[in-house]
Amino acid sequence: MDASTKSGKRSTHQWNAHEDGILIQCCLDLKDKGGWNGDNGTFRPGYLVHLEKAMAEKIPNCQIKGTPHIQSRLKTLKSQYREISKMLGNAASGFGWDDMNKCVTCDIEVWNGWVKSHPGAAGLRNKPFPYLDQLGRLFGKDRATGAAVEGPAEAIENMQAEE
């Protein structure tokens, strides 16, 4: 049995940063290609087949499947992106972005308070998240933000300008 599977019928895959980067680039390529964007910021049905094929071309013998691997990873990345966006948005304070290490920063007290009311953020403090801007292009429009709310990149620029 190889490292990407476990006993039972369910196949798992341990994603690494290189594979994440390629997956995100393949998603952006599919989005830019046109015709694959859904009305709610997602992709139209059939997108997983195209992403699986693109991943296999860029990483030969990777055995990454659209379902469950890519589908699951995109769900995780989308969830992490949403949580980080909330932390860096106007409704939160005490959070910063370390552009060198590509991670959210804050005092431990701020973090502990945040995680109590946002359990989905657990584990994201000081965790590298190098694809924030790219994921904003993919997932940013499916968040109900309102006209005056800024995205993560704008939030970071505004925080740095205030310092």
Beta strands, then each sheet from edge to edge (+ up, - down):
strand 1: 96-98
strand 2: 103-105
sheet 1: 1+ 2-
end
